[in-house]
Amino acid sequence: MYSVVNEMARSSTVDFTQWTDEDLLLEYRSTQLRGAFEELVRRYERELFNYLRHYLGNAENAEDAFQTTFMQVHLKCDQFEEGRAFRPWLYRIAINQAIDLKRRNRRHCAVSIDETFGFGENASVAFVETLTSDEPSPIQRSISGEQAGQVREAVEQLPDILKQVLYLVYFQGMKYQDAAESLGIPFGTVKSRLNAAVKKLNGLLADNEEAA
């Protein structure tokens, strides 16, 4: 009982906001302090949710994939290797969850992060409402209005393997090496798929303009 009380007291007094992602995960792995895990969720809730929403096409599926992603972070934290970066590791888990969700073509019966890990009781606001962001992605900052809509429609027509790279590099602003680690593919494959995606995207946009 003494150790449990001490851990709870420590969790409430430590300022995790100054910790690196990697240190937060390692701390959670060794102590199971909920504050460390909550800080990781807080840091990535908007960014990762918006990526999943773009990739999966709707907020409901994105919410499911987000929940299962962090469930896997909880379950697989022992597999995280010291010295590696957390963000690509997280995205690799998220991408796998999104792919699985697409394959099953049905929604998971997701529960809230709080209920899953015992971090709270009742959520008063729908999870999706707290995550939806109006902040533009890197690619959206360079285009606007009708053109942005056309680009989004064209991206949705790309094959998944091209779409994955395009979203990570352009929408998420991820470096090539991090994108490669997230997808579990070589660095050169990221570059070749990205070039193919851009070429295909330009062709689709040109076809749309001619049709208009």
N, C-alpha and C positions, 0 to 999 in steps of 0.2 A: 504493500500500500504506500509506503514511504517513497519508493522510487517512482510510482505512478504520479503521486502528488507533485514530486519534484519536476517530472517531465512536463506536466500540465502547466506548472508555474513558469518553467523556462520557455515553453511555447508562447506564452502570453506576453513575455517580456523581451524576447529577442526581436530585433529589427531585421527581418529577412529581406527588406527591400534593397539593401545594399549588397546582398550576396549575389554571386554569379549563378546562372542556371545550373551549371554543373555541380557547384557546391550545395545548392538546394537539394538536388536529387540525391547526392551522396549522403547528405544529412538525413533526409527522409528515409533512405535505405537503412541507415544504421540506427536511427532513433525512433522512426515512425512518427515524428513530430508533425502534427497536422498543419501547423503554420507554414512549414517548408513546402508542403505539397500545395496548399492553398495559394501560396505566392506564385508557384509555377503556373497553376491554372489561371490566376489573375493576369499574368504577363502574356499568356498566349490565347486567352479566350476570344478576343476580337479577331486577332490576326488569323488564327487557325480556323475559327468558325467561318470567317469570310472566305478563306481559301476553299474549305469544304463546300460552302454554299455555291461558289462558282463552279467547282468541279462536279458536284452532284446535281446541280440545277435547281435545288429548292432548299428552303430553310429546315423543313422537317427532317429530311434525310441527313442534312448537315449536322443537325442537333444530335441525331442518333450516332453518327460517326464520331462526333466530338466526344460524346460520353464514353463510347467504347474505346476510343483512343486513350483517354486518361485512365480508364480501367486497366488497359494494357500497360501503361506507364507504371501504375501501381503494382501490377503482377510481375512485370519484367524488370523492375528497377535493379534487381540483383545481376542482371545481364549487362547492365551499362558498364562500359570499360572506362576506368579512370584515364584521363588524358584526351578523350574524344570530346567533340562538341555535342551539346544537348540538342540544339535546334534541328540539325539534319536527322538525328536519331528519332526525335519526336515526329518529324514529317514522314519518315519512313513508316513508322507505326500508323500514322494517320492515313497515308496513301493505301496501305494494305487494308485498313478498315474500310475505306471508301470503295476499294475494288471489291471486297467481299460483299459489301452492301449492294453494289450494282449487280453482282452475280446472283444474289438471292432475290433481288428485285422486290423486296418487301421491307417494311420498316421493322426495326428492332423494337421491342417493348422496353424503351429506355427509362431509367429512373434518374433522378437528379443527382448531380455530383454530391450534394450534401447528404442525401439519403444513402447513396452508395457507400460512402466512406464514413458515415456517422458524424459529419461535420455540422449538422444542423437539424432542424425539425421540419418546418413547412416553408416552402418557397412561396412568397406572396406575389411574385411577378414571374410570368412565363420565361423560361430560360432563353428562348430565342429572342424575346424582346430586349433582354439585357445585353445581347451580343451583336445584334444587327448594327452595322456601322455605316455611316454615310461618307466616311473618309475615302477619297479616291485612291485606287491602286496606282503603282508607277505608270502602267500603260494608260490608265484612265486620265492621268494628269496631262497627257499630251494630246488627248482628243476629247471631244465633248459632243453633247447633243445627239443629233441623228447619226453622225459618224460613229460615235461610241456604240450606239445600238447595233449598227451594221457590223462592227468589229466583233461584238459579243456573239451575234448570230453566226458569224463566220467561224469563230473559234469553236462553237458547239458542233460544227460539222466536221471538225478534225478527228482523226482516229485517236483513241485514248492515249497511245504511247507518245504521240506528238503533243496532245493537249496537256499531258502531265508536265512535260518539260517547259512548255510555254507558260503555264500558270506559275510554276516555281520560279522561273527566271524573271519573267516580265511582270507578273501580277504580285509576286511575293518579294521581288528584288533579291533573290537568292543568288549567291555566287555559283559559278559552274561546278566547282568542286563539291560544295555543299549539296547542290542539286543531284550530283552524281551519287553521293553517299545516301541521300534521301531515297533515291530510286533504286539503289543497289546496282548501278551500271557504271561502266568506265567513263572517265572524263571525256574522252573523245566521242563517245556515243551521245553524250549530252549535246555536244557541239553539233554533231551531224543531225541529230533529231531536231534541234532548235532551228538549224538552217532549213531543214525540210519543212518544218512547221511554218516558218516565215514565208517560204516560197509558196506553200500550199495556201496559206492565208491570203497572200497577195493575189493569187489566182482567183480565189473565191470572191474577194472584194472587187476585182476587175470584172468578173462575170456578173456580179450584182449590179455594177454600174452600167454595164451594157444592156442588161435586162431592163433597167429603169429607163 
